[in-house]
Amino acid sequence: MIESRPVPKTDRRFSLNWTYLAAIAEGVSAIDLGALALRQMSDARQFAREYGYDMDSPAVQDYVRRIQQEAVGFVRSHFLAPEQAALLPACVAEPEDPLNLLLLASQRVHRFDAERAWACVLLKVMHGLFYIDNNLKLRHFEAIRQQVFAGLDALIHTEGEQQYLSDGQTWLPLVHLDRKRNKGRHSILLKLLQKPEYVAADIHDHLGLRLTLGTRIECLLALELLRRAHVVSVTNLEVSRTRNTLLDLAAAKAVFARYRALLERSSGHPTELLARMDAELAAQAQAQRRADNPHSAAEFSSLQLTVRKMIHLPTSEVGRMSVNALDDLLQGADDVSFFFAFEIQLMDAASFEKSQQGAASHEAYKKRQVDTARRRVFGPELEAWLREQG
């Protein structure tokens, strides 16, 4: 017979926050929530502590206030027109205590409340900034940048004003060479605010290289050169992120086979022959439509590869913070290693020119990014409220 024991008295009535539990159980992103569920300051303080910030520490309070003010500046500069800046309530823009934002984000959840909506906006942006500040790879970005570009820079040669991509066997003239040495802090934040997970580790284009060559055939030759130099290989690609809207490989293979003998016999760089091949390729190729980025225009054509590079950092620089799952097995090692993803993009000159204007331009691309981020951060109710304010 099982002995019956007294059950401790439950001080809190049995209730469930269905919205919050559904978000947890069904994997809803924090950026898509319209409210929190904190009722008193002790809840807010405990929430912040478990998040990672002890608000009893004056230094932590100062840091969180700086992030809150940066978030206010970001929202006003990126998401609001100048005449809308005053719509941000003072209790959100300048709270006595940053913890008040958590309580404001939890109030009057069963009807639209402007203060709650604005508090949620600020907290979502602050969340992204906290992730950026606490991303270990970004802390060691300069050392990572040097290692990523070391292998690529060895293939770039300059003679006079002309730059070439060369491994010593093949010399390909470059029309443009663009290095993305670091995404700006707020550019990273914009990307995070569009992502379901929205953590800084998911940004794959902190670093990158765009090579623009004269023709699509030369882009294919450049890809082969990068393969021979082992900068790009099937083992270091994030294949799910490969985006090819530039090359119909079946058509390119047929054109290359017809002209290969002429290429082999040509002296110097066969500019005219490559142009003729490119014209045939354009006539035969099927349009390539694999571009999963919703902000890329249909007119944008490129071959985009996400490459993983193994990075080595001295343990003296990293300290005892874990970088990857093997870190605990590397006690006493001279360095800590991990993979860092960067992008290589190939374009031909015609595609590059198209990318500088109209819907395919970088400015239009950034505007689409900002619009998407604003809609997600604000939510439909706040967007509607803003339209009502004129």
KEBAVEX-954709 format. One record per residue (C-alpha): residue number from 0; residue in one letter; x, y, z. Coordinates in steps of 0.001 Angstrom, whole numbers. Layout:
% KEBAVEX-954709
+-----+--------+---------+---------+---------+
! num ! residu !      xx !      yy !      zz !
+-----+--------+---------+---------+---------+
! NUM !      A !       X !       Y !       Z !
...
+-----+--------+---------+---------+---------+
This chain:
% KEBAVEX-954709
+-----+--------+---------+---------+---------+
! num ! residu !      xx !      yy !      zz !
+-----+--------+---------+---------+---------+
!   0 !      M !       0 !       0 !       0 !
!   1 !      I !    1400 !    3395 !    -982 !
!   2 !      E !    1706 !    5741 !    1933 !
!   3 !      S !    -202 !    8986 !    1450 !
!   4 !      R !    1884 !   12097 !    2073 !
!   5 !      P !     627 !   15629 !    2497 !
!   6 !      V !    1045 !   17827 !    -570 !
!   7 !      P !    2606 !   21258 !      55 !
!   8 !      K !      60 !   24021 !    -278 !
!   9 !      T !     158 !   25805 !   -3628 !
!  10 !      D !     164 !   29546 !   -3097 !
!  11 !      R !    -347 !   30272 !   -6755 !
!  12 !      R !   -3523 !   29264 !   -8508 !
!  13 !      F !   -3230 !   26791 !  -11353 !
!  14 !      S !   -3113 !   28700 !  -14631 !
!  15 !      L !   -1353 !   28505 !  -17969 !
!  16 !      N !     -81 !   31273 !  -20204 !
!  17 !      W !   -1069 !   29604 !  -23449 !
!  18 !      T !     505 !   32193 !  -25751 !
!  19 !      Y !    3875 !   31992 !  -24042 !
!  20 !      L !    3844 !   28188 !  -23722 !
!  21 !      A !    2888 !   27821 !  -27373 !
!  22 !      A !    5813 !   30050 !  -28361 !
!  23 !      I !    8189 !   27836 !  -26377 !
!  24 !      A !    6718 !   24490 !  -27434 !
!  25 !      E !    6202 !   25362 !  -31099 !
!  26 !      G !    9427 !   27284 !  -31687 !
!  27 !      V !    8059 !   30789 !  -32232 !
!  28 !      S !   10829 !   33381 !  -32553 !
!  29 !      A !   11062 !   35978 !  -29791 !
!  30 !      I !   10913 !   38664 !  -32460 !
!  31 !      D !    7389 !   37560 !  -33377 !
!  32 !      L !    5983 !   37806 !  -29853 !
!  33 !      G !    3677 !   40710 !  -29056 !
!  34 !      A !    4127 !   40649 !  -25273 !
!  35 !      L !    6043 !   39177 !  -22334 !
!  36 !      A !    4499 !   37690 !  -19174 !
!  37 !      L !    6153 !   39452 !  -16236 !
!  38 !      R !    3916 !   40919 !  -13583 !
!  39 !      Q !    6205 !   42489 !  -10983 !
!  40 !      M !    9705 !   43906 !  -10610 !
!  41 !      S !   11024 !   40764 !   -8889 !
!  42 !      D !    9988 !   38744 !  -11989 !
!  43 !      A !   11726 !   41254 !  -14259 !
!  44 !      R !   14907 !   41158 !  -12159 !
!  45 !      Q !   14980 !   37351 !  -12182 !
!  46 !      F !   14278 !   37303 !  -15932 !
!  47 !      A !   17259 !   39614 !  -16538 !
!  48 !      R !   19481 !   37553 !  -14240 !
!  49 !      E !   18708 !   34300 !  -16064 !
!  50 !      Y !   19161 !   36091 !  -19384 !
!  51 !      G !   22692 !   36919 !  -18253 !
!  52 !      Y !   22616 !   40364 !  -16631 !
!  53 !      D !   22550 !   40998 !  -12892 !
!  54 !      M !   20850 !   44368 !  -12671 !
!  55 !      D !   21994 !   44785 !   -9052 !
!  56 !      S !   25458 !   45520 !  -10475 !
!  57 !      P !   25963 !   49245 !  -11288 !
!  58 !      A !   28331 !   48342 !  -14148 !
!  59 !      V !   25719 !   46043 !  -15682 !
!  60 !      Q !   23040 !   48718 !  -15280 !
!  61 !      D !   25234 !   51245 !  -17122 !
!  62 !      Y !   25892 !   48770 !  -19940 !
!  63 !      V !   22205 !   47882 !  -20359 !
!  64 !      R !   21285 !   51595 !  -20399 !
!  65 !      R !   23830 !   52181 !  -23200 !
!  66 !      I !   22332 !   49320 !  -25204 !
!  67 !      Q !   18828 !   50671 !  -24581 !
!  68 !      Q !   19842 !   54100 !  -25870 !
!  69 !      E !   21554 !   52547 !  -28892 !
!  70 !      A !   18323 !   50658 !  -29612 !
!  71 !      V !   16331 !   53917 !  -29423 !
!  72 !      G !   18725 !   55555 !  -31889 !
!  73 !      F !   18548 !   52537 !  -34213 !
!  74 !      V !   14736 !   52489 !  -34262 !
!  75 !      R !   14505 !   56222 !  -34911 !
!  76 !      S !   17146 !   56250 !  -37659 !
!  77 !      H !   16170 !   53028 !  -39463 !
!  78 !      F !   12456 !   52480 !  -38872 !
!  79 !      L !   10888 !   55904 !  -38311 !
!  80 !      A !   10584 !   59028 !  -40422 !
!  81 !      P !   11944 !   62160 !  -38698 !
!  82 !      E !    8422 !   63410 !  -37971 !
!  83 !      Q !    7588 !   60081 !  -36245 !
!  84 !      A !   10452 !   60188 !  -33730 !
!  85 !      A !    8298 !   61874 !  -31069 !
!  86 !      L !    5800 !   58978 !  -31177 !
!  87 !      L !    8208 !   56866 !  -29111 !
!  88 !      P !    6859 !   57293 !  -25520 !
!  89 !      A !    9189 !   58805 !  -22916 !
!  90 !      C !    8651 !   55819 !  -20603 !
!  91 !      V !   10188 !   53635 !  -23324 !
!  92 !      A !   12793 !   56018 !  -24718 !
!  93 !      E !   14046 !   57111 !  -21291 !
!  94 !      P !   12896 !   54680 !  -18593 !
!  95 !      E !   13953 !   55284 !  -14995 !
!  96 !      D !   15063 !   51664 !  -14820 !
!  97 !      P !   15679 !   49484 !  -17909 !
!  98 !      L !   13774 !   46702 !  -16122 !
!  99 !      N !   10650 !   48814 !  -16547 !
! 100 !      L !   10723 !   47904 !  -20236 !
! 101 !      L !   10089 !   44260 !  -19301 !
! 102 !      L !    7039 !   45243 !  -17242 !
! 103 !      L !    5736 !   47591 !  -19936 !
! 104 !      A !    6089 !   44755 !  -22472 !
! 105 !      S !    3850 !   42628 !  -20238 !
! 106 !      Q !     987 !   45065 !  -19586 !
! 107 !      R !   -2552 !   45014 !  -21047 !
! 108 !      V !   -1860 !   42032 !  -23307 !
! 109 !      H !   -5514 !   41475 !  -24303 !
! 110 !      R !   -5836 !   44711 !  -26251 !
! 111 !      F !   -3553 !   46969 !  -28223 !
! 112 !      D !   -1413 !   49173 !  -25995 !
! 113 !      A !    1062 !   51564 !  -27608 !
! 114 !      E !    3437 !   51598 !  -24629 !
! 115 !      R !    3563 !   47801 !  -24584 !
! 116 !      A !    4135 !   47660 !  -28354 !
! 117 !      W !    6988 !   50194 !  -28219 !
! 118 !      A !    8583 !   48430 !  -25236 !
! 119 !      C !    8543 !   45176 !  -27245 !
! 120 !      V !   10166 !   46965 !  -30184 !
! 121 !      L !   13006 !   48235 !  -27988 !
! 122 !      L !   13528 !   44860 !  -26297 !
! 123 !      K !   13708 !   43026 !  -29631 !
! 124 !      V !   16383 !   45406 !  -30905 !
! 125 !      M !   18277 !   45239 !  -27585 !
! 126 !      H !   18183 !   41441 !  -27773 !
! 127 !      G !   19958 !   41565 !  -31128 !
! 128 !      L !   22574 !   43991 !  -29804 !
! 129 !      F !   23235 !   41754 !  -26789 !
! 130 !      Y !   23868 !   38817 !  -29126 !
! 131 !      I !   26279 !   40854 !  -31231 !
! 132 !      D !   28229 !   41979 !  -28156 !
! 133 !      N !   28481 !   38443 !  -26799 !
! 134 !      N !   29455 !   36630 !  -29991 !
! 135 !      L !   32952 !   35233 !  -29438 !
! 136 !      K !   33833 !   35192 !  -33131 !
! 137 !      L !   33094 !   38896 !  -33480 !
! 138 !      R !   35321 !   39634 !  -30493 !
! 139 !      H !   38264 !   38095 !  -32352 !
! 140 !      F !   37237 !   39413 !  -35742 !
! 141 !      E !   40561 !   41009 !  -36728 !
! 142 !      A !   42511 !   37762 !  -36260 !
! 143 !      I !   39791 !   35866 !  -38145 !
! 144 !      R !   39825 !   38397 !  -40985 !
! 145 !      Q !   43578 !   38042 !  -41458 !
! 146 !      Q !   43367 !   34248 !  -41670 !
! 147 !      V !   40389 !   34246 !  -44022 !
! 148 !      F !   41957 !   36661 !  -46500 !
! 149 !      A !   45470 !   35169 !  -46363 !
! 150 !      G !   44686 !   32391 !  -48852 !
! 151 !      L !   42589 !   34657 !  -51076 !
! 152 !      D !   45141 !   37488 !  -51161 !
! 153 !      A !   47804 !   35036 !  -52388 !
! 154 !      L !   45745 !   34648 !  -55584 !
! 155 !      I !   45321 !   38381 !  -56268 !
! 156 !      H !   48083 !   40008 !  -58322 !
! 157 !      T !   48452 !   43590 !  -59520 !
! 158 !      E !   50339 !   44776 !  -62579 !
! 159 !      G !   50078 !   48518 !  -63035 !
! 160 !      E !   46396 !   49375 !  -62631 !
! 161 !      Q !   45140 !   45920 !  -63621 !
! 162 !      Q !   44331 !   43252 !  -61031 !
! 163 !      Y !   44372 !   39545 !  -61844 !
! 164 !      L !   43185 !   36342 !  -60266 !
! 165 !      S !   46043 !   33891 !  -60743 !
! 166 !      D !   47477 !   30686 !  -59320 !
! 167 !      G !   50557 !   30970 !  -61550 !
! 168 !      Q !   49004 !   28806 !  -64288 !
! 169 !      T !   45993 !   30900 !  -65284 !
! 170 !      W !   45773 !   34702 !  -65297 !
! 171 !      L !   42259 !   36132 !  -65315 !
! 172 !      P !   41795 !   39926 !  -65532 !
! 173 !      L !   39442 !   41278 !  -62884 !
! 174 !      V !   36912 !   43958 !  -63793 !
! 175 !      H !   36211 !   44644 !  -60108 !
! 176 !      L !   37473 !   43277 !  -56820 !
! 177 !      D !   35376 !   43999 !  -53748 !
! 178 !      R !   36293 !   42863 !  -50253 !
! 179 !      K !   33721 !   42855 !  -47489 !
! 180 !      R !   36048 !   43255 !  -44523 !
! 181 !      N !   33386 !   43521 !  -41847 !
! 182 !      K !   29661 !   44099 !  -41713 !
! 183 !      G !   28836 !   47169 !  -39703 !
! 184 !      R !   27202 !   46625 !  -36319 !
! 185 !      H !   23821 !   47894 !  -37457 !
! 186 !      S !   24007 !   45970 !  -40750 !
! 187 !      I !   24447 !   42802 !  -38682 !
! 188 !      L !   21523 !   43855 !  -36518 !
! 189 !      L !   19273 !   44362 !  -39557 !
! 190 !      K !   20071 !   40830 !  -40710 !
! 191 !      L !   19393 !   39397 !  -37256 !
! 192 !      L !   16009 !   41090 !  -37061 !
! 193 !      Q !   14904 !   39242 !  -40211 !
! 194 !      K !   15994 !   35773 !  -39069 !
! 195 !      P !   13777 !   33328 !  -37160 !
! 196 !      E !   16618 !   32406 !  -34806 !
! 197 !      Y !   18184 !   35834 !  -34925 !
! 198 !      V !   21553 !   35138 !  -33379 !
! 199 !      A !   24840 !   36549 !  -34663 !
! 200 !      A !   26292 !   33093 !  -35342 !
! 201 !      D !   23844 !   32764 !  -38257 !
! 202 !      I !   25252 !   35705 !  -40218 !
! 203 !      H !   27388 !   34221 !  -42997 !
! 204 !      D !   28620 !   37332 !  -44758 !
! 205 !      H !   30592 !   39192 !  -42088 !
! 206 !      L !   33527 !   38672 !  -44470 !
! 207 !      G !   33459 !   38155 !  -48196 !
! 208 !      L !   35050 !   38620 !  -51581 !
! 209 !      R !   33285 !   39518 !  -54831 !
! 210 !      L !   35196 !   38840 !  -58034 !
! 211 !      T !   33821 !   40424 !  -61213 !
! 212 !      L !   35229 !   39061 !  -64451 !
! 213 !      G !   34598 !   39988 !  -68062 !
! 214 !      T !   32405 !   37023 !  -69018 !
! 215 !      R !   30493 !   34136 !  -67488 !
! 216 !      I !   32970 !   31718 !  -69044 !
! 217 !      E !   35740 !   33502 !  -67128 !
! 218 !      C !   33674 !   33123 !  -63941 !
! 219 !      L !   33746 !   29379 !  -64598 !
! 220 !      L !   37527 !   29524 !  -65117 !
! 221 !      A !   37845 !   31507 !  -61877 !
! 222 !      L !   35878 !   28860 !  -60001 !
! 223 !      E !   38217 !   26186 !  -61357 !
! 224 !      L !   41215 !   28274 !  -60297 !
! 225 !      L !   39829 !   28606 !  -56751 !
! 226 !      R !   39252 !   24849 !  -56698 !
! 227 !      R !   42846 !   24110 !  -57795 !
! 228 !      A !   44125 !   26426 !  -55065 !
! 229 !      H !   41888 !   24552 !  -52567 !
! 230 !      V !   40327 !   27815 !  -51433 !
! 231 !      V !   37023 !   26261 !  -52514 !
! 232 !      S !   36383 !   22533 !  -52267 !
! 233 !      V !   33405 !   20265 !  -51776 !
! 234 !      T !   34575 !   19618 !  -48210 !
! 235 !      N !   34565 !   23242 !  -47041 !
! 236 !      L !   31310 !   24470 !  -48604 !
! 237 !      E !   28037 !   25062 !  -46820 !
! 238 !      V !   26180 !   23529 !  -49723 !
! 239 !      S !   22712 !   24529 !  -48515 !
! 240 !      R !   23749 !   28167 !  -48945 !
! 241 !      T !   25090 !   27879 !  -52516 !
! 242 !      R !   23184 !   30288 !  -54757 !
! 243 !      N !   23677 !   30044 !  -58516 !
! 244 !      T !   21706 !   32496 !  -60631 !
! 245 !      L !   24623 !   33025 !  -63032 !
! 246 !      L !   25632 !   29809 !  -64776 !
! 247 !      D !   23723 !   27136 !  -66656 !
! 248 !      L !   26433 !   24500 !  -66252 !
! 249 !      A !   25038 !   22123 !  -68881 !
! 250 !      A !   24997 !   24858 !  -71529 !
! 251 !      A !   28420 !   26141 !  -70408 !
! 252 !      K !   29881 !   22636 !  -70684 !
! 253 !      A !   28610 !   22282 !  -74261 !
! 254 !      V !   29995 !   25688 !  -75297 !
! 255 !      F !   33339 !   25042 !  -73628 !
! 256 !      A !   33700 !   21679 !  -75372 !
! 257 !      R !   33166 !   23296 !  -78784 !
! 258 !      Y !   35764 !   26009 !  -78171 !
! 259 !      R !   38330 !   24198 !  -76053 !
! 260 !      A !   40757 !   23515 !  -78919 !
! 261 !      L !   40679 !   27186 !  -79954 !
! 262 !      L !   41288 !   28236 !  -76350 !
! 263 !      E !   44301 !   25948 !  -76086 !
! 264 !      R !   45824 !   27395 !  -79275 !
! 265 !      S !   45191 !   31039 !  -78375 !
! 266 !      S !   48041 !   33268 !  -77266 !
! 267 !      G !   47675 !   35789 !  -74473 !
! 268 !      H !   44252 !   36368 !  -73003 !
! 269 !      P !   41642 !   35350 !  -75625 !
! 270 !      T !   39264 !   38246 !  -75017 !
! 271 !      E !   37414 !   38073 !  -78336 !
! 272 !      L !   37077 !   34296 !  -78204 !
! 273 !      L !   35687 !   34419 !  -74671 !
! 274 !      A !   33174 !   37083 !  -75723 !
! 275 !      R !   32010 !   34861 !  -78598 !
! 276 !      M !   31659 !   31908 !  -76210 !
! 277 !      D !   29718 !   34064 !  -73790 !
! 278 !      A !   27305 !   35150 !  -76519 !
! 279 !      E !   26630 !   31510 !  -77416 !
! 280 !      L !   26168 !   30652 !  -73751 !
! 281 !      A !   23654 !   33483 !  -73319 !
! 282 !      A !   21695 !   32208 !  -76337 !
! 283 !      Q !   21556 !   28608 !  -75094 !
! 284 !      A !   21370 !   28953 !  -71302 !
! 285 !      Q !   18252 !   28430 !  -69259 !
! 286 !      A !   17561 !   31101 !  -66632 !
! 287 !      Q !   18943 !   30119 !  -63229 !
! 288 !      R !   16474 !   30866 !  -60457 !
! 289 !      R !   17991 !   29442 !  -57283 !
! 290 !      A !   18055 !   32569 !  -55139 !
! 291 !      D !   16397 !   31927 !  -51782 !
! 292 !      N !   17158 !   35363 !  -50371 !
! 293 !      P !   13769 !   37129 !  -50467 !
! 294 !      H !   15475 !   40514 !  -50732 !
! 295 !      S !   17456 !   39690 !  -53901 !
! 296 !      A !   15881 !   41043 !  -57078 !
! 297 !      A !   15055 !   38645 !  -59899 !
! 298 !      E !   17503 !   40573 !  -62093 !
! 299 !      F !   20451 !   39851 !  -59766 !
! 300 !      S !   22807 !   37212 !  -61219 !
! 301 !      S !   25785 !   35729 !  -59411 !
! 302 !      L !   27356 !   32527 !  -58147 !
! 303 !      Q !   27511 !   32786 !  -54368 !
! 304 !      L !   29426 !   30295 !  -52258 !
! 305 !      T !   29632 !   30100 !  -48475 !
! 306 !      V !   33026 !   28680 !  -47530 !
! 307 !      R !   34155 !   27421 !  -44128 !
! 308 !      K !   37683 !   28305 !  -43048 !
! 309 !      M !   39313 !   26706 !  -40020 !
! 310 !      I !   40544 !   29486 !  -37742 !
! 311 !      H !   43257 !   29065 !  -35117 !
! 312 !      L !   43431 !   31416 !  -32135 !
! 313 !      P !   46071 !   31248 !  -29386 !
! 314 !      T !   44566 !   29984 !  -26148 !
! 315 !      S !   46126 !   32982 !  -24419 !
! 316 !      E !   43806 !   35241 !  -26456 !
! 317 !      V !   40690 !   33140 !  -26076 !
! 318 !      G !   41184 !   32398 !  -22380 !
! 319 !      R !   39112 !   29596 !  -20920 !
! 320 !      M !   35911 !   30398 !  -22792 !
! 321 !      S !   34602 !   27459 !  -24782 !
! 322 !      V !   34720 !   27989 !  -28535 !
! 323 !      N !   33488 !   24612 !  -29751 !
! 324 !      A !   32509 !   21190 !  -28502 !
! 325 !      L !   36131 !   19977 !  -28546 !
! 326 !      D !   37427 !   22748 !  -26322 !
! 327 !      D !   37248 !   20626 !  -23170 !
! 328 !      L !   39482 !   18064 !  -24891 !
! 329 !      L !   42095 !   20679 !  -25799 !
! 330 !      Q !   43275 !   21671 !  -22329 !
! 331 !      G !   46940 !   22591 !  -22601 !
! 332 !      A !   46804 !   23023 !  -26405 !
! 333 !      D !   48589 !   26004 !  -27925 !
! 334 !      D !   45542 !   27141 !  -29894 !
! 335 !      V !   41810 !   26741 !  -30196 !
! 336 !      S !   40292 !   26080 !  -33602 !
! 337 !      F !   36829 !   26542 !  -35061 !
! 338 !      F !   35222 !   27070 !  -38461 !
! 339 !      F !   34250 !   30517 !  -39698 !
! 340 !      A !   31960 !   30966 !  -42704 !
! 341 !      F !   32617 !   33635 !  -45342 !
! 342 !      E !   31270 !   34325 !  -48814 !
! 343 !      I !   32823 !   34255 !  -52267 !
! 344 !      Q !   30732 !   35750 !  -55061 !
! 345 !      L !   31460 !   35538 !  -58784 !
! 346 !      M !   29854 !   37853 !  -61340 !
! 347 !      D !   30427 !   38791 !  -64958 !
! 348 !      A !   30716 !   42441 !  -66005 !
! 349 !      A !   27209 !   42605 !  -67506 !
! 350 !      S !   25635 !   41247 !  -64316 !
! 351 !      F !   27679 !   43672 !  -62238 !
! 352 !      E !   26393 !   46621 !  -64265 !
! 353 !      K !   22801 !   45462 !  -63791 !
! 354 !      S !   23396 !   45138 !  -60043 !
! 355 !      Q !   24258 !   48826 !  -59807 !
! 356 !      Q !   20850 !   50058 !  -60915 !
! 357 !      G !   17142 !   49482 !  -60461 !
! 358 !      A !   15710 !   46683 !  -58339 !
! 359 !      A !   19020 !   44780 !  -58349 !
! 360 !      S !   21024 !   47663 !  -56860 !
! 361 !      H !   22483 !   47448 !  -53378 !
! 362 !      E !   20444 !   50458 !  -52255 !
! 363 !      A !   17196 !   48782 !  -53322 !
! 364 !      Y !   18309 !   45553 !  -51638 !
! 365 !      K !   19018 !   47364 !  -48346 !
! 366 !      K !   15643 !   49121 !  -48484 !
! 367 !      R !   13889 !   45762 !  -48846 !
! 368 !      Q !   15874 !   44493 !  -45849 !
! 369 !      V !   14902 !   47491 !  -43715 !
! 370 !      D !   11224 !   47158 !  -44697 !
! 371 !      T !   11200 !   43457 !  -43759 !
! 372 !      A !   12947 !   44063 !  -40435 !
! 373 !      R !   10608 !   46943 !  -39530 !
! 374 !      R !    7480 !   44897 !  -40265 !
! 375 !      R !    8707 !   42024 !  -38088 !
! 376 !      V !    9880 !   44218 !  -35201 !
! 377 !      F !    6789 !   46450 !  -35162 !
! 378 !      G !    4148 !   43814 !  -35885 !
! 379 !      P !     876 !   44498 !  -37722 !
! 380 !      E !    -872 !   46295 !  -34837 !
! 381 !      L !    1845 !   48896 !  -34294 !
! 382 !      E !    2227 !   49365 !  -38051 !
! 383 !      A !   -1515 !   50081 !  -38271 !
! 384 !      W !   -1316 !   52465 !  -35277 !
! 385 !      L !    1530 !   54375 !  -36938 !
! 386 !      R !    -508 !   54805 !  -40119 !
! 387 !      E !   -3382 !   56212 !  -38041 !
! 388 !      Q !   -1040 !   58831 !  -36542 !
! 389 !      G !    -508 !   60229 !  -40038 !
+-----+--------+---------+---------+---------+
